[in-house]
Amino acid sequence: MTATRTMAGPAAAGSRIRVGLAVVLAVLLVTAGFIAGRNWQQDRSTLGGWHTARASVGEHVMSVDYDGWTYGASTAVPSWIDAQGSWHDSSWPDCLTPAGEGVPVRFEASEVDVDGTTNRLIVAVDCRGEG
């Protein structure tokens, strides 16, 4: 019987190091993604998340008086949810037609400072009719 001895040479050690580095890199990327996502969500909800109020709606323009502020949107809303629950980007929500006063609306807003002036822009509308 012949005994054969196998030695893990430098190539095998280098392979283990590469795998270890890949695992460490993957863990770091997942952690960074989690932190970035959490911070993004916190920034989006700085105005308290969803609000329900009555809006004045015109031809692709709306304003909402809520909590001592006037919130607004014109031309398009960055994100909106239709009555069936599908998300849409950068268009006018179906539930904001036809124009009128006292139109019920559920919305999210973001505070924007431009040249020292603070505005609260509507960034999302929910047309599902849920409060």
N, C-alpha and C positions, 0 to 999 in steps of 0.2 A: 504494500500500500504506500502510495506516495502522498506526502502532505504538501499542500500548497498554501502558501501564506500570501494573503492579499494585504497590501498596505494602502491606506488612504493617502494618496499623494497630494501635492499642492493643488492639483486641479479640483479634487473633491472638496478640499477645504475652501477654495475660492468659490465653489458653487454654493456651499452652505452659507458663506458670508453674503453672497448676492441674494439668496432667499431671505435671510434674516433682515437685510437692509430693505428688501421689497416689503416685508411684513411691517417693519417699523414705518416706512413711508406710507403704506396704506392706512395704518392706524392714525398717523398724523393728518392725512387728508380727510378721513372720516371725521375726526375731532374738529378740524378747522371748518368743515362743511356744516357740522352741527352748530357750532358757535356762530357762524355767519348767518345761518337760517334763523336761529333764535333771535339774534340782534335785528335782522330784517323784520321779523314778525313784531318785535317790540316797537320798532320805528313806525311800522304801519299802523299800530293801534295806539299811538301816542294821544290821539283825540278820543279815546274811549271805545274804539271799535264801532259797531253798527249803531245807528240812531234812526228813530222813526219820527217823522214830522209831516207837515203839509207844505207843499211846494207851489210856487207860482211858475207855471210852465208856459213857454212860448215856442216859437219855431226853432227847435234845437238850441234852446237856452232855458235855464231854470235857476231859480234862487230859492233858498230855504232859510227862514228865520228860525234859529234854534239856539238855545243856551246863550242868548245875548249876542250872537254872531250871525252874520248873513253868509251862508255857504253858497257856492255857485258852480255852475258848469255851463259850457257853451260849445257848440259844434259837435263834440263827442265826449263820451265818458270813457276813461281808460279801461275799465272793466265793468261788466254787468252780467247779471244772471237772469235768464228769461224765465217765464212761468213754468217751464218744464225742468228747470234746474241746470240748463247748459250755460257755460260761461262764454262771453263774447268780449272781444277787445276793440277798443277805439272806434266805437260807433254809438248811435243814439238808441237808448233803451226803448223797447216797444211799449212799456207801461207808461212812458212819458208822452204819449200821443193819444188823443188830441190835446192841444193847448188848453189851459184853464187855470183857475185859482183853486187853492185848497186840495190839490192832487196829493193823495197819500203816497209817501215815498220812504223807503228804507235805504239808508246810504252810509258810506264810510267817507271820511274826509282826511285830508292831510294839510298841515300848516306849512305855508311857504312864505319865506321872507325875501322880498325883492326891493333892493335899494332902501331898506329901512321900513318898508311897508309890509305888514303881516296880512296875508290872505289865507282863507280856508277854502281849499278847492275840493270838490266832490271827486273822489277817485274810484268809487264803486257804487253801483245801484243794484238792489235786489228786487226783481219783479215777481217773486214767488208769492207775494201777498202775505208773508209771515211777518209778525211783529217781533 
